[in-house]
Amino acid sequence: MPTHLWRPGAVLALAVAGLAQAQPFQPQVAASVVEQDRYPQGQPAFPRGVTGLPGLVYATDPGYAPLRLDLYLPPGAASSAPRPLVVFVHDGGWHGGSRRTNGAFADWPLALAALAARGYVVASIDYRLAPQANFPAPVQDVKDALRWLRSKAGAYGIDRAKVLVWGAGAGAHLAALAAVSCGAAGLDRPASGGRPNPAIGAAATPPPPSDESACVRAAVAWYGAYDLLALRSMPQANSFLGCGAANCDPQRRLASPVNYVDASVPPFLIVHGMEDTFFAVSQASTLDRVIRARGGSAELILLPGVGHAFIGSSADATRAASQRAWERTVDFIARMLPPARP
């Protein structure tokens, strides 16, 4: 697939026009980060016949609360052709966040329901957080969610061959790491619950072939970190890795998506604010460069005037950047995983 580099001045008219008829409703964007859980209370109800299944347990681990996800099913998901699966991984600096919030999007569950209404099964997952759980536990959780959802393909109308993972912030790091480490021993946890050796290469033991696959067809990464060697002075990163600033480089290498990229890397959409001071924009350009250098396909969108979570100096800047990221992401998903006809 040819590589495309999208810059802030790229013309979006064609993509927006193509979405105008297919997009049943658009998410609303606030002026700043939204932390309130907007998921409907009681019986979940979403527009256009989308069904919500909240709080499904996808994994358990002794000493931790059960890991849960919310599932959004398009109309007729269980009785029609299998639908592509999109799995979202939330932000929170590896230490917090929620599967029901994302940046300045006023109602993230409604946004995910909007995507489901286009013909996708959509999951938004929680994962274990630092400092109680360190690397590689959170990326193992992402892969556990992918495996669990594939194992439930018949029940939820999922096309097991068409899976995309999407993350924001720390969730983008985890999503990218899951996407590029398909088949790499060390980051998977077998279904038996055993802990793998977090190492790259033949020294580590891969999961048994009887396990469901955690590989994906494509990935979307919003304002994430992909080369953790550049984050030596970041306390949140060191806490996530479970080591001190001075002795953490081996773990930083193991946790860096750029170190797993090879010619088999799935197509990526990478979106980043150019004024991001939490994860610098160089993180996005580095991932883009490495993917293209290894023969993969990447689309890089750099958004001027906004920082982490696409927050700008004005409400208009925040809204414009968040809407652009949303539109480009929905377009990318549609190209990578064309929805099945109902």
Beta strands, then each sheet from edge to edge (+ up, - down):
strand 1: 4-6
strand 2: 51-59
strand 3: 67-73
strand 4: 83-89
strand 5: 121-125
strand 6: 158-168
strand 7: 218-222
strand 8: 268-273
strand 9: 298-303
sheet 1: 1+ 9+ 8+ 7+ 6+ 4+ 5+ 3- 2+
end
